[in-house]
Amino acid sequence: MPKNPRNYEEEYKQFHSKPTEIKKRAKRNKARKDLGLKKGDNREVDHKKSLSKGGSNGKGNLRVTTRTANRRKYNK
């Protein structure tokens, strides 16, 4: 019996419209704006102490890194 195909668009909408995800996205966008990164810039904001571990969006906790370096940091 074949399974129904997944509706990725609907799954995306349901996940990203959750209030917790909206708040996280707003924090990430604020951090990018504070460091002067524009839309389409391939660099990312790295939190020295992550938000999930009690870090803040203060300028002392933020730095600009490449996407590769930022992702590598958390995939160890």
C-alpha positions as CSV (number, residue, x, y, z in Angstrom):
1,M,0.0,0.0,0.0
2,P,1.7,3.3,-1.1
3,K,2.0,6.1,1.4
4,N,0.6,9.5,0.8
5,P,3.2,11.9,-0.4
6,R,4.4,14.4,2.2
7,N,3.2,18.0,1.8
8,Y,6.4,19.8,2.6
9,E,4.9,23.2,2.1
10,E,2.2,22.6,4.7
11,E,4.7,21.1,7.1
12,Y,6.9,24.2,6.7
13,K,4.0,26.6,7.3
14,Q,2.9,24.7,10.4
15,F,6.4,24.6,12.0
16,H,7.5,28.1,11.2
17,S,4.3,29.8,12.3
18,K,4.6,28.5,15.8
19,P,5.0,31.4,18.3
20,T,8.3,30.0,19.6
21,E,9.7,29.8,16.1
22,I,8.6,33.3,15.3
23,K,10.4,34.6,18.5
24,K,13.6,32.8,17.6
25,R,13.5,34.2,14.0
26,A,12.9,37.7,15.4
27,K,16.0,37.4,17.7
28,R,18.1,36.1,14.8
29,N,17.0,38.9,12.5
30,K,17.7,41.5,15.3
31,A,21.2,40.2,15.8
32,R,21.9,40.4,12.0
33,K,20.6,44.0,11.9
34,D,22.6,45.0,14.9
35,L,25.8,43.8,13.2
36,G,24.9,45.5,9.9
37,L,24.4,42.3,7.8
38,K,22.1,42.9,4.9
39,K,19.7,40.6,3.2
40,G,21.5,38.2,0.9
41,D,24.8,38.5,2.8
42,N,26.3,35.0,3.0
43,R,27.8,35.6,6.4
44,E,26.1,34.7,9.7
45,V,25.9,36.0,13.2
46,D,27.5,33.7,15.7
47,H,26.6,33.9,19.4
48,K,29.7,33.2,21.5
49,K,27.4,31.9,24.2
50,S,24.3,30.5,22.5
51,L,20.8,31.8,23.2
52,S,19.7,28.3,24.3
53,K,22.4,28.3,27.0
54,G,21.5,31.7,28.4
55,G,23.4,34.0,26.0
56,S,22.1,37.3,24.8
57,N,21.9,39.4,21.7
58,G,24.3,42.0,23.3
59,K,27.1,43.1,21.0
60,G,29.7,41.6,23.3
61,N,28.2,38.1,22.6
62,L,27.9,38.5,18.8
63,R,30.4,38.1,16.0
64,V,30.2,37.7,12.3
65,T,31.4,34.5,10.8
66,T,31.1,32.5,7.6
67,R,28.2,30.1,7.3
68,T,30.6,27.2,7.1
69,A,32.5,28.1,10.2
70,N,29.3,28.8,12.2
71,R,27.7,25.4,11.2
72,R,31.0,23.5,11.8
73,K,31.1,24.9,15.4
74,Y,27.8,23.1,16.3
75,N,28.2,19.9,14.4
76,K,31.2,18.6,16.4
